[in-house]
Structure formats: structure tokens, C-alpha cells
Amino acid sequence: MLLRELASALPHARLIGDGDMEITSIEYDSRAVTAGALFVAVPGFNVDGHAYLGRAIEGGARAVVVQEDREGLWQAVAEGGGVDVLVVPDSRVALAQLSAEFFGHPARKLGVVGITGTDGKTSLAHLVAHVLNHSGQKTGLISTAECRIGYEVLPDTGRFTTPEAPQVQAMLALMVEAGCKWAVVEATSHGLALHRVDECEYDIAAFTNVGRDHLDFHGSEEEYVAAKGRLFKLLDESIDKGIKKTSVLNWDDVVGMFFGTLTKKARKIKYGTDGMENVWIESYEADGFGSNIVINLMSLKADPGDDSIDEGRLRLRFPKPGRFNAYNAAAAAGIALAAGLRVYEIADGLETWTGAPGRMERVDAGQPFEVIVDFAHSPDSLRRVLELLRETSRGRIIAVFGCIGERDRDRRPGMAKAAAELADYTFVTDDNPYSEDRDAILQDIAEGMRAAGKLEGHDFSVVADRREAIAQALAMAVDEDAVLLAGKGHEREVHIGDTEYPCDDREEARRVLRELGYGSPT
């Protein structure tokens, strides 16, 4: 595609040059630039892409995109000739627009579901993708845990947060090529604030809940909520594809009500527990490592004569435990109805779901105690999982968790307090310290445990290496105990400064269980 053809997607851009060169790729990392690339210089948190214009040109960039307020960093490049320069008001916005144009606007050829919230969005995204796929409507998935086309996992995904816009648009294009009808996109607050999931042409937008998270990035709770609310504004800006625009909102969360005001064109499907919603969780009952749920569809149209409902009620044996998963089931039902599925298809999809990677995932080697891996990495999410295990376990609760570095330090005492109140014994260990002092993080958590009245060596231990902490926790467990490995979920490494060590909680637990003499783990 010619540069001037790409530039047509940017109505406020200024092109310096004739724009006649062929662009073969779009890159935002100068190290990835090859001959024929268009390099988009993005101001970052630690480095500014404008400082790497020279490296990108040396690498073969045919043209560069620069931000107009960084003129001091790109003026010499524009005056020197040799490459065309596209000047834009916001490089991140332009990156999404250019990527969509380069890949042929794939989201316009798909039904697109966007899902946001603090907790539960990854599980909900995987659940919705499964329900749609199970009904025969091939669906792609972009989530923080993994990305898929149908049930095929795409390589090298699930290691970081929302991919950048070129990767998002490239995956959407692959979905179109593979014959997908739907795409489910997990829209994180980072992804929304940084415009990574712009140009996705949403048809259905869903919200799970809001808690305290990522304030290190957003600066305040108001900015955090505003970032998530962008999804519902984007819903109104998306093109008409013959799918009725719909917002699916947790009406038990006041933020859900607020998000409902942000979309002027979309109908609202409200879910919750007080009986005033379109999708009402009428009852919930724990049942082993699952639950029995009755969802009353109330005013939403049900299929006449459908055996899966009784007077508007959807009766489910849902394969995941916890009231928070009942909310996910209700949200998924609302999304699936908005996507046009019949009620029996929804019921069958919900009841056959196997779960999302690293979300309430069991590790079973025939041991006489439970081992659960979950992504819980905030005070609220850790408390919810521990409360569930307290309700369902007859033995002790042994928790293993840490706190991520370079993030909101207030979560450390909050997570310590949750563990102190609900776990019988806790191993304080690495999460991802990144560049922050790992020992300082561990001591912040330990101090929170002490403040809650717990004694080191009696109620908790500090074991820095996560692999060793997992080994000690599993060696401690006896019949009917429950061991929770929290905070990392699907992640496969622990990052410390410029180094890392391998640690997939699920694989590490399987290895330790084998060493303890239990059978082949599943």
C-alpha cells in the first residue's frame, strides 16, 4: 500500500513528501523495522520513539509518523529528506488508524464484542468466545491470557497486556481470513487509554465491575473509570454492520449504571441480582467445584417451547464455582442473546465451558487436596477467591502470592489483610518485581501481615523465589486442604530487573506434585 493511500485514513495529518513509496509493514519499535516499513514514533513512559527515528531509518524505514508537538525531535529528519514524514496530532491514535487501514479494516467484516472491567473480563471473554464457537459461529479471541482463532491458540500471545494496535488489527485480519463471524476483544484500561483497541468497530460492549487497580498508570480512580468508559463511547462511533448495538452492564455496580449513560445509540441489557434487570441471577448454589444457577431472562425474548428454560428461567449446572462466576454466566447470556443465539445454544455453551487459562484453574494429580491457580492480583479479587475456598473447603487454606512492582503500593497491605483474615497460612513471594527492589516489596506485604496480627514463621513465611514458595506450600498441604497460587495465572515468567526466571504456576505445581509421589497431573 502506498503511503499517501495510508495517509488518507488520517484526516488531520500533514504529509511532508510525495507519499509514493510502497509501505510493507507498520512498526512502532525501531528494533523491528525492516526495509519498506512505516515507523510510527510513539511517546512512551520511559523512552520516546522520536529519539529512535535515526535507528528506524537506518533499519530501512521508508517513511515515519511523528507527533506535531515533538517537532524539535523530528524537524531535522523532515529537512534532511530521504524519507517522507507524516505529521499527526497524536501518534497513538494514528497508529490504530493506520493499522486498520493497512489491514483493510478487518473489524468491519466481523461482529465484535468488547469486554472491560477490573475483575472477570478475561474469564468472561473466554466464556463468550466458547459459547459462540460452541454454537457453530466461528469466533476469534484477543485476551490477556491468550489469543485464538476458533479453538486454535495463536503463538506467542498471553504474555503481556493488550497487544498494540498493529498486532490487534493483524489478528482481526487473520480471523476474517479464517472465516470467523465474531471477534471477542478484552479491552483493558491500558488498551483503551493508549488507543490499542481503537478501530475495532464494536457491536456489543460489556462491563464486569470496577475495583481499585492500575492507579499507578491512570493517576486516579476517576481517570481509571474514564478509560474503561471509552469502550461505550466507541460503541456509538462504530459503523453499522446490521447488528444491533448493545451494551451489557452489571447493574449491581454503580459504575455500570454510569457507563449506560455513555452510549446514546445502543440498547442496554442489564444483569444483576435484585430482580430489576433483563438478566437476573435468581439463585446461586455452590455444588462442588461448580455451581447451580438460575438465570431469569425476564423481558428478553426466549424461544417458544425451549426445554432449557422454565417460564423464562435458564437453569444451569455451571462448571465454575463462585458468585463472581454466576455474574460471568449472566453477562455471557446477555451478550449471546445480543449476538442472536437461541437460548438452548446459550445454555449448552455455558454448561460445557472448561474455563480460562489461569483463572480458577485446578491442578489435579490425584492428590487429596485442592490446588487452584488464579490471576487474583488485587485485594478485592484475592479476597473473593479466598472467601470461595473458605466456603467450599473443609481443610486449611494455604495461600501463595506476591505483589507486582512499579505499581500501586496500596494493594500490598490490602492483599496482606485479605490473606491474614481468610488464609490459615501464607507464603509471601515474588510476583513481577520488575525494576523495584524485590525485598522491599516482600517486606511491605509482610508488614501488612504483621499489622493484621500475624506472626512470621507461625502464620506466614517470606520465600522470595516463587518456585520454592510453591514447593513449600504443596509439601505442607494435607487431606482436604486447599492451596491457592494467586497473582500470576497464565503467566510463564517472573521478571526481576532486566532478568527473568521461568515460573508457570500450573507447570510448577505439576512438577512438585510428581516429586511428592502423586499420579500424572491433568
C-alpha positions as CSV (number, residue, x, y, z in Angstrom):
1,M,0.0,0.0,0.0
2,L,1.3,3.5,-0.9
3,L,2.0,5.9,1.9
4,R,-0.4,8.5,0.5
5,E,-3.2,5.9,0.5
6,L,-2.5,5.1,4.1
7,A,-2.4,8.8,4.9
8,S,-6.0,9.2,3.6
9,A,-7.1,7.4,6.8
10,L,-5.7,10.4,8.9
11,P,-7.9,13.4,8.1
12,H,-5.8,15.7,10.4
13,A,-2.3,14.6,9.2
14,R,0.2,16.6,7.2
15,L,2.4,14.8,4.7
16,I,5.9,16.1,4.0
17,G,6.9,14.4,0.8
18,D,5.0,12.9,-2.2
19,G,3.9,9.7,-0.4
20,D,4.5,7.5,-3.4
21,M,6.6,4.8,-1.7
22,E,5.2,1.3,-1.0
23,I,4.7,0.5,2.7
24,T,5.2,-3.2,3.6
25,S,4.7,-3.0,7.4
26,I,3.8,-0.7,10.2
27,E,6.2,-0.7,13.2
28,Y,6.3,1.2,16.5
29,D,9.6,-0.5,17.7
30,S,12.6,0.7,15.9
31,R,14.3,-2.7,16.5
32,A,11.6,-4.4,14.5
33,V,11.9,-2.1,11.4
34,T,12.8,-3.8,8.1
35,A,13.1,-2.4,4.6
36,G,9.8,-0.8,3.5
37,A,8.4,-0.2,6.9
38,L,6.4,2.8,8.1
39,F,7.8,3.7,11.6
40,V,5.4,5.4,14.0
41,A,7.2,7.3,16.7
42,V,5.2,6.9,19.9
43,P,6.0,8.9,23.1
44,G,6.3,6.2,25.8
45,F,6.6,6.2,29.5
46,N,10.3,5.6,29.7
47,V,11.5,6.3,26.2
48,D,10.2,8.4,23.3
49,G,10.0,6.8,19.9
50,H,11.1,10.1,18.3
51,A,14.5,9.5,19.8
52,Y,14.8,6.4,17.6
53,L,13.9,7.9,14.2
54,G,17.5,7.6,13.0
55,R,17.7,4.0,14.0
56,A,14.4,3.3,12.2
57,I,15.6,4.9,9.0
58,E,18.9,3.0,9.2
59,G,16.8,-0.2,9.6
60,G,15.0,0.5,6.3
61,A,12.0,2.7,7.2
62,R,10.6,4.3,4.0
63,A,8.6,6.9,6.0
64,V,8.0,8.0,9.6
65,V,5.0,9.2,11.5
66,V,5.7,11.9,14.1
67,Q,3.7,13.8,16.6
68,E,3.4,17.5,15.9
69,D,4.3,18.6,19.5
70,R,7.7,16.8,19.2
71,E,8.9,19.0,16.3
72,G,12.3,19.5,18.0
73,L,13.0,15.8,17.7
74,W,11.9,15.3,14.1
75,Q,12.5,18.6,12.3
76,A,16.0,17.6,11.2
77,V,14.6,14.4,9.7
78,A,12.0,16.3,7.7
79,E,14.5,18.8,6.4
80,G,17.1,16.2,5.6
81,G,14.9,14.4,3.0
82,G,15.4,10.8,2.2
83,V,12.1,9.7,3.9
84,D,8.6,11.1,3.9
85,V,7.3,12.4,7.1
86,L,3.6,12.2,8.2
87,V,2.9,14.7,11.0
88,V,-0.1,13.8,13.2
89,P,-1.7,15.3,16.4
90,D,-1.4,12.0,18.3
91,S,0.9,9.2,17.3
92,R,-1.0,6.5,19.3
93,V,-4.3,7.4,17.7
94,A,-2.6,7.4,14.3
95,L,-1.1,4.0,15.0
96,A,-4.5,2.5,15.4
97,Q,-6.0,4.3,12.4
98,L,-3.0,3.4,10.1
99,S,-3.0,-0.2,11.3
100,A,-6.7,-0.6,10.5
101,E,-6.3,0.9,7.1
102,F,-3.2,-1.2,6.3
103,F,-5.0,-4.5,7.2
104,G,-8.2,-3.5,5.3
105,H,-10.4,-2.6,8.3
106,P,-11.0,-6.2,9.3
107,A,-13.3,-5.3,12.2
108,R,-15.8,-4.1,9.6
109,K,-16.2,-7.7,8.4
110,L,-16.7,-9.2,11.9
111,G,-19.2,-8.9,14.7
112,V,-17.1,-7.5,17.5
113,V,-17.7,-7.9,21.3
114,G,-15.6,-5.7,23.6
115,I,-15.3,-6.6,27.3
116,T,-14.0,-4.3,30.0
117,G,-13.9,-4.3,33.8
118,T,-11.4,-4.7,36.7
119,D,-12.0,-8.4,37.5
120,G,-13.6,-11.2,35.4
121,K,-13.1,-9.7,32.0
122,T,-10.6,-12.4,30.8
123,S,-12.8,-15.2,32.1
124,L,-15.9,-13.5,30.5
125,A,-14.1,-13.1,27.2
126,H,-13.1,-16.7,27.1
127,L,-16.6,-17.8,28.1
128,V,-18.3,-15.7,25.4
129,A,-15.9,-16.9,22.8
130,H,-16.6,-20.5,23.8
131,V,-20.4,-20.0,23.7
132,L,-20.2,-18.5,20.3
133,N,-17.8,-21.2,18.9
134,H,-19.9,-24.0,20.5
135,S,-23.0,-22.7,18.7
136,G,-21.2,-23.1,15.4
137,Q,-20.4,-19.4,14.9
138,K,-16.6,-19.4,14.5
139,T,-15.1,-16.8,16.8
140,G,-11.7,-15.2,17.4
141,L,-10.5,-14.1,20.8
142,I,-8.0,-11.5,21.8
143,S,-7.3,-11.6,25.6
144,T,-4.5,-11.1,28.1
145,A,-4.4,-14.8,28.7
146,E,-4.2,-16.0,25.1
147,C,-5.4,-15.2,21.6
148,R,-7.3,-17.7,19.5
149,I,-8.9,-18.3,16.1
150,G,-11.7,-20.7,16.9
151,Y,-10.1,-23.1,19.4
152,E,-6.6,-22.7,17.8
153,V,-4.2,-20.7,20.1
154,L,-2.1,-18.1,18.2
155,P,1.6,-18.3,19.0
156,D,3.4,-16.0,21.5
157,T,0.3,-14.5,23.0
158,G,-0.8,-14.2,26.5
159,R,2.5,-12.9,27.9
160,F,1.6,-9.2,28.3
161,T,-1.4,-6.9,28.5
162,T,-3.5,-5.8,25.5
163,P,-1.4,-6.1,22.3
164,E,-0.5,-2.9,20.4
165,A,-2.8,-1.7,17.6
166,P,-0.8,-3.3,14.7
167,Q,-1.0,-6.7,16.4
168,V,-4.7,-6.3,17.2
169,Q,-5.6,-5.4,13.6
170,A,-3.3,-8.2,12.3
171,M,-5.1,-10.8,14.4
172,L,-8.5,-9.4,13.4
173,A,-7.4,-9.8,9.7
174,L,-6.4,-13.4,10.4
175,M,-9.8,-14.0,11.9
176,V,-11.5,-12.7,8.7
177,E,-9.3,-14.8,6.6
178,A,-10.1,-17.9,8.7
179,G,-13.9,-17.3,8.2
180,C,-14.7,-16.1,11.7
181,K,-18.1,-14.5,12.2
182,W,-17.2,-12.9,15.6
183,A,-14.3,-11.5,17.4
184,V,-14.2,-11.1,21.2
185,V,-11.8,-8.4,22.4
186,E,-10.7,-7.9,26.0
187,A,-10.5,-4.2,26.4
188,T,-8.2,-3.3,29.3
189,S,-7.9,0.1,30.8
190,H,-4.4,0.4,29.4
191,G,-5.6,-0.8,25.9
192,L,-8.4,1.8,25.9
193,A,-6.4,4.7,27.3
194,L,-3.5,4.0,24.9
195,H,-5.8,3.6,21.8
196,R,-4.6,0.0,21.2
197,V,-8.2,-1.2,20.8
198,D,-9.5,1.7,18.7
199,E,-10.8,0.9,15.2
200,C,-12.3,-2.3,16.4
201,E,-15.8,-1.3,15.3
202,Y,-17.6,-2.7,18.3
203,D,-21.1,-4.1,18.1
204,I,-21.5,-5.3,21.7
205,A,-19.8,-3.8,24.7
206,A,-19.9,-5.4,28.1
207,F,-18.8,-4.4,31.6
208,T,-18.0,-6.7,34.6
209,N,-17.1,-4.5,37.6
210,V,-14.8,-1.8,38.8
211,G,-12.4,-2.0,41.8
212,R,-9.2,-0.2,42.7
213,D,-6.4,-1.1,40.2
214,H,-3.8,0.5,37.9
215,L,-3.8,3.8,39.7
216,D,0.0,4.0,39.2
217,F,-0.8,4.4,35.5
218,H,-4.1,6.3,35.5
219,G,-3.3,8.5,38.5
220,S,-6.8,8.5,40.0
221,E,-9.9,6.3,40.2
222,E,-11.8,8.9,38.1
223,E,-9.3,8.5,35.2
224,Y,-9.3,4.7,35.6
225,V,-13.1,4.7,35.2
226,A,-13.0,7.2,32.3
227,A,-10.5,4.9,30.5
228,K,-12.9,1.9,30.7
229,G,-15.8,4.1,29.8
230,R,-14.2,4.8,26.4
231,L,-15.4,1.4,25.2
232,F,-19.0,2.5,25.4
233,K,-18.3,5.8,23.6
234,L,-16.5,3.7,20.9
235,L,-19.7,1.6,20.6
236,D,-21.5,4.7,19.4
237,E,-18.7,5.6,16.9
238,S,-18.6,2.1,15.3
239,I,-20.1,1.5,11.8
240,D,-23.4,-0.2,11.3
241,K,-23.0,-3.8,10.3
242,G,-26.6,-4.9,10.7
243,I,-26.0,-6.0,14.3
244,K,-28.0,-4.0,16.9
245,K,-25.5,-2.1,19.0
246,T,-25.8,-3.3,22.6
247,S,-24.2,-2.5,26.0
248,V,-24.3,-5.3,28.6
249,L,-23.9,-3.9,32.0
250,N,-23.5,-5.1,35.6
251,W,-26.4,-3.2,37.2
252,D,-25.3,-4.1,40.7
253,D,-22.2,-1.9,40.2
254,V,-22.9,1.9,40.2
255,V,-20.2,2.3,37.5
256,G,-22.3,0.1,35.3
257,M,-25.2,2.5,35.5
258,F,-22.8,5.3,34.7
259,F,-21.4,3.5,31.7
260,G,-25.0,3.1,30.5
261,T,-25.2,6.9,30.1
262,L,-22.1,7.0,27.8
263,T,-23.8,5.3,24.9
264,K,-26.6,7.1,23.2
265,K,-27.4,4.7,20.4
266,A,-27.1,1.3,22.0
267,R,-29.8,-0.7,23.7
268,K,-29.0,-1.8,27.3
269,I,-29.0,-5.3,28.6
270,K,-28.7,-5.1,32.4
271,Y,-27.6,-8.1,34.6
272,G,-27.5,-8.5,38.3
273,T,-29.2,-9.9,41.4
274,D,-32.0,-7.6,42.5
275,G,-34.7,-8.7,40.1
276,M,-34.9,-5.4,38.2
277,E,-32.5,-6.4,35.4
278,N,-33.1,-8.0,32.0
279,V,-30.8,-10.9,33.0
280,W,-31.5,-11.6,36.7
281,I,-29.4,-14.1,38.7
282,E,-32.4,-15.5,40.5
283,S,-30.4,-18.1,42.6
284,Y,-26.9,-19.4,43.1
285,E,-25.8,-22.5,44.9
286,A,-22.3,-23.9,45.3
287,D,-22.0,-27.5,44.0
288,G,-18.5,-29.0,44.4
289,F,-16.2,-27.2,42.1
290,G,-19.1,-25.8,40.2
291,S,-22.4,-24.1,40.8
292,N,-26.1,-24.4,40.2
293,I,-27.5,-21.1,38.8
294,V,-31.0,-20.0,37.8
295,I,-31.0,-17.0,35.5
296,N,-34.3,-15.3,34.8
297,L,-34.3,-13.7,31.4
298,M,-37.4,-11.6,32.2
299,S,-38.1,-9.2,29.4
300,L,-35.6,-10.7,26.9
301,K,-37.2,-12.9,24.3
302,A,-36.9,-16.6,24.9
303,D,-37.5,-19.3,22.3
304,P,-41.0,-20.8,22.5
305,G,-41.0,-24.3,23.6
306,D,-37.3,-24.3,24.5
307,D,-36.7,-27.1,27.0
308,S,-33.7,-25.3,28.6
309,I,-35.9,-22.6,30.2
310,D,-38.9,-22.8,32.6
311,E,-41.1,-19.8,32.4
312,G,-38.2,-17.6,31.4
313,R,-35.7,-19.3,33.7
314,L,-32.4,-20.6,32.5
315,R,-31.3,-23.5,34.8
316,L,-27.6,-24.2,34.6
317,R,-25.0,-26.5,36.1
318,F,-22.2,-24.1,35.6
319,P,-18.7,-25.7,35.7
320,K,-17.0,-23.0,37.7
321,P,-17.6,-22.0,41.4
322,G,-18.2,-18.7,43.0
323,R,-20.8,-15.9,42.8
324,F,-18.5,-13.9,40.7
325,N,-18.7,-16.7,38.1
326,A,-22.5,-16.5,38.3
327,Y,-22.2,-12.9,37.2
328,N,-20.0,-14.0,34.3
329,A,-22.6,-16.6,33.3
330,A,-25.3,-13.9,33.3
331,A,-23.2,-11.4,31.4
332,A,-22.4,-14.1,28.8
333,A,-26.0,-14.9,28.4
334,G,-26.8,-11.3,27.8
335,I,-24.0,-11.0,25.2
336,A,-25.0,-14.2,23.5
337,L,-28.6,-13.1,23.3
338,A,-27.5,-9.8,21.8
339,A,-25.5,-11.8,19.2
340,G,-28.6,-13.6,18.2
341,L,-28.1,-17.0,19.8
342,R,-31.0,-19.2,20.8
343,V,-31.5,-19.9,24.5
344,Y,-30.7,-23.6,24.2
345,E,-27.4,-22.7,22.4
346,I,-26.5,-20.4,25.3
347,A,-27.3,-23.0,27.9
348,D,-25.3,-25.7,26.2
349,G,-22.4,-23.3,25.7
350,L,-22.3,-22.2,29.3
351,E,-22.5,-25.7,30.7
352,T,-19.7,-27.1,28.5
353,W,-17.1,-24.3,29.2
354,T,-13.8,-25.6,30.6
355,G,-12.5,-22.2,31.8
356,A,-9.9,-19.6,31.0
357,P,-6.2,-20.2,31.4
358,G,-5.0,-19.5,35.0
359,R,-8.5,-18.4,36.2
360,M,-9.8,-20.7,39.0
361,E,-7.8,-23.5,37.2
362,R,-7.4,-26.7,39.1
363,V,-4.2,-28.7,39.1
364,D,-5.2,-32.3,39.7
365,A,-2.7,-35.2,40.1
366,G,-4.9,-37.3,42.3
367,Q,-3.7,-35.5,45.5
368,P,-6.1,-35.4,48.4
369,F,-6.1,-31.6,48.5
370,E,-7.1,-28.9,46.0
371,V,-4.6,-26.9,44.1
372,I,-6.0,-23.8,42.5
373,V,-4.2,-21.3,40.2
374,D,-5.9,-17.9,39.8
375,F,-4.9,-14.5,38.5
376,A,-6.2,-12.7,41.6
377,H,-3.7,-9.8,42.0
378,S,-5.7,-7.1,43.8
379,P,-7.1,-7.0,47.3
380,D,-10.7,-7.4,46.1
381,S,-10.0,-10.3,43.7
382,L,-7.8,-12.2,46.3
383,R,-10.5,-11.8,48.9
384,R,-13.2,-13.1,46.6
385,V,-11.2,-16.3,45.8
386,L,-10.2,-16.9,49.4
387,E,-13.8,-16.4,50.6
388,L,-14.9,-19.0,48.0
389,L,-12.3,-21.5,49.1
390,R,-13.3,-20.9,52.8
391,E,-16.9,-21.7,51.9
392,T,-16.1,-24.8,49.9
393,S,-13.0,-26.4,51.7
394,R,-13.1,-28.4,54.8
395,G,-9.4,-28.2,55.5
396,R,-6.9,-25.4,55.8
397,I,-6.4,-22.6,53.2
398,I,-2.7,-22.2,52.2
399,A,-2.1,-19.1,50.0
400,V,0.9,-18.2,47.9
401,F,1.0,-14.6,46.4
402,G,3.1,-11.6,45.9
403,C,2.6,-8.1,44.5
404,I,3.8,-6.6,41.2
405,G,6.5,-4.0,41.3
406,E,6.3,-0.5,39.8
407,R,2.6,-0.4,40.6
408,D,0.1,1.0,43.2
409,R,1.8,0.2,46.6
410,D,-1.6,0.4,48.4
411,R,-2.5,-3.0,47.1
412,R,0.2,-4.6,49.2
413,P,-1.4,-4.1,52.7
414,G,-4.8,-4.8,51.2
415,M,-3.8,-8.2,49.8
416,A,-1.9,-9.0,53.1
417,K,-5.1,-8.1,55.1
418,A,-7.2,-10.4,52.9
419,A,-4.8,-13.3,53.3
420,A,-4.4,-12.7,57.0
421,E,-8.2,-12.8,57.5
422,L,-9.0,-15.7,55.2
423,A,-6.0,-18.0,54.8
424,D,-4.6,-20.3,57.5
425,Y,-1.0,-20.0,56.3
426,T,0.5,-17.7,53.6
427,F,3.7,-17.7,51.6
428,V,4.7,-14.2,50.6
429,T,6.7,-14.5,47.4
430,D,7.7,-12.9,44.0
431,D,5.1,-11.7,41.6
432,N,6.9,-9.5,39.0
433,P,9.2,-7.1,40.9
434,Y,10.4,-5.5,37.6
435,S,12.9,-2.8,38.5
436,E,11.7,-2.3,42.0
437,D,13.6,-3.8,45.0
438,R,12.1,-7.3,45.3
439,D,12.9,-7.5,49.1
440,A,11.2,-4.2,49.7
441,I,8.0,-5.4,48.1
442,L,8.1,-8.6,50.1
443,Q,8.6,-6.7,53.3
444,D,5.7,-4.3,52.5
445,I,3.5,-7.4,52.3
446,A,5.0,-8.9,55.4
447,E,4.4,-5.7,57.3
448,G,0.8,-5.9,56.3
449,M,0.5,-9.4,57.6
450,R,2.1,-8.3,60.9
451,A,-0.3,-5.3,61.1
452,A,-3.2,-7.8,60.8
453,G,-1.8,-9.7,63.9
454,K,0.0,-12.5,62.1
455,L,3.4,-13.9,63.2
456,E,6.1,-14.7,60.7
457,G,7.0,-18.4,61.0
458,H,3.7,-19.2,62.6
459,D,1.1,-17.7,60.2
460,F,3.2,-16.8,57.2
461,S,6.7,-17.1,55.6
462,V,8.6,-14.9,53.2
463,V,10.1,-17.1,50.4
464,A,11.3,-14.9,47.6
465,D,11.7,-17.5,44.8
466,R,8.2,-18.3,43.7
467,R,9.1,-21.8,42.7
468,E,10.4,-22.6,46.2
469,A,7.3,-21.0,47.7
470,I,5.0,-23.3,45.6
471,A,7.1,-26.3,46.6
472,Q,6.8,-25.5,50.3
473,A,3.1,-24.8,50.1
474,L,2.3,-28.1,48.4
475,A,4.6,-30.0,50.8
476,M,2.7,-28.5,53.7
477,A,-0.8,-29.5,52.4
478,V,-2.6,-32.5,53.8
479,D,-6.0,-34.1,53.1
480,E,-8.9,-31.7,52.4
481,D,-6.6,-28.6,52.4
482,A,-6.8,-26.1,49.5
483,V,-3.6,-24.4,48.1
484,L,-4.2,-21.2,46.2
485,L,-1.4,-20.0,43.9
486,A,-2.5,-16.4,43.2
487,G,-1.5,-13.5,41.1
488,K,0.2,-14.9,38.1
489,G,-2.5,-17.1,36.5
490,H,-1.4,-17.8,32.9
491,E,1.9,-16.1,33.1
492,R,5.1,-18.1,32.5
493,E,7.9,-16.0,33.9
494,V,8.8,-13.8,36.9
495,H,10.5,-10.6,35.8
496,I,13.2,-9.1,38.1
497,G,15.0,-6.1,36.8
498,D,16.5,-7.0,33.4
499,T,16.3,-10.7,34.1
500,E,13.6,-13.3,34.5
501,Y,13.2,-16.9,35.7
502,P,10.6,-19.4,34.4
503,C,7.6,-20.0,36.6
504,D,4.3,-21.1,35.2
505,D,2.3,-21.8,38.4
506,R,0.4,-24.6,36.8
507,E,3.5,-26.4,35.5
508,E,5.4,-25.8,38.6
509,A,2.6,-27.3,40.7
510,R,2.5,-30.3,38.4
511,R,6.3,-30.8,38.8
512,V,6.2,-30.6,42.6
513,L,3.2,-32.9,42.8
514,R,5.1,-35.5,40.7
515,E,8.0,-35.2,43.1
516,L,5.7,-35.7,46.0
517,G,4.6,-39.0,44.5
518,Y,1.2,-38.2,43.1
519,G,0.0,-39.6,39.7
520,S,0.1,-38.0,36.3
521,P,-1.3,-34.5,36.7
522,T,-4.1,-33.2,34.4
